[in-house]
């Protein structure tokens, strides 16, 4: 069953994802990147966040509270990941059907990734 998020002035389903790949080389410190993204999730009070870090890219899945401005969130992510690799100029920020693991697995499989292996 698809999860519904209820806020004081709105209701929503699904969530968002941010994906960024390196321009060259592997991600230098996967655990450090995960910690940086976890700190961003705490600062922006993101809900149900999931972080998947692979050798050359990462996916960050979450739901935002209505007060979060996507541009500020994206800027914060980009500022905080710079120490972990040489990042491509392009990134993806979009929606996902549901943040439950079974749906994230399907989404990653659609994009050619294995949830557990990258």
ChimeraX attribute file (.defattr): number of C-alpha atoms within 10 A of each C-alpha:
attribute: neighborCount
match mode: 1-to-1
recipient: residues
	/A:1	5
	/A:2	11
	/A:3	13
	/A:4	12
	/A:5	15
	/A:6	11
	/A:7	10
	/A:8	6
	/A:9	6
	/A:10	9
	/A:11	10
	/A:12	14
	/A:13	14
	/A:14	17
	/A:15	22
	/A:16	18
	/A:17	19
	/A:18	18
	/A:19	16
	/A:20	20
	/A:21	22
	/A:22	19
	/A:23	14
	/A:24	11
	/A:25	12
	/A:26	17
	/A:27	23
	/A:28	14
	/A:29	14
	/A:30	18
	/A:31	12
	/A:32	14
	/A:33	21
	/A:34	18
	/A:35	13
	/A:36	16
	/A:37	20
	/A:38	16
	/A:39	14
	/A:40	16
	/A:41	23
	/A:42	12
	/A:43	11
	/A:44	16
	/A:45	15
	/A:46	16
	/A:47	16
	/A:48	13
	/A:49	19
	/A:50	20
	/A:51	18
	/A:52	16
	/A:53	21
	/A:54	18
	/A:55	15
	/A:56	18
	/A:57	19
	/A:58	20
	/A:59	18
	/A:60	20
	/A:61	26
	/A:62	23
	/A:63	24
	/A:64	20
	/A:65	16
	/A:66	13
	/A:67	7
	/A:68	13
	/A:69	11
	/A:70	13
	/A:71	9
	/A:72	11
	/A:73	17
	/A:74	15
	/A:75	10
	/A:76	15
	/A:77	19
	/A:78	14
	/A:79	10
	/A:80	15
	/A:81	18
	/A:82	11
	/A:83	14
	/A:84	17
	/A:85	20
	/A:86	17
	/A:87	21
	/A:88	12
	/A:89	9
	/A:90	10
	/A:91	14
	/A:92	12
	/A:93	15
	/A:94	11
	/A:95	15
	/A:96	17
	/A:97	14
	/A:98	21
	/A:99	25
	/A:100	16
	/A:101	11
	/A:102	10
	/A:103	15
	/A:104	18
	/A:105	16
	/A:106	14
	/A:107	18
	/A:108	14
	/A:109	13
	/A:110	10
	/A:111	9
	/A:112	10
	/A:113	14
	/A:114	14
	/A:115	17
	/A:116	9
	/A:117	9
	/A:118	15
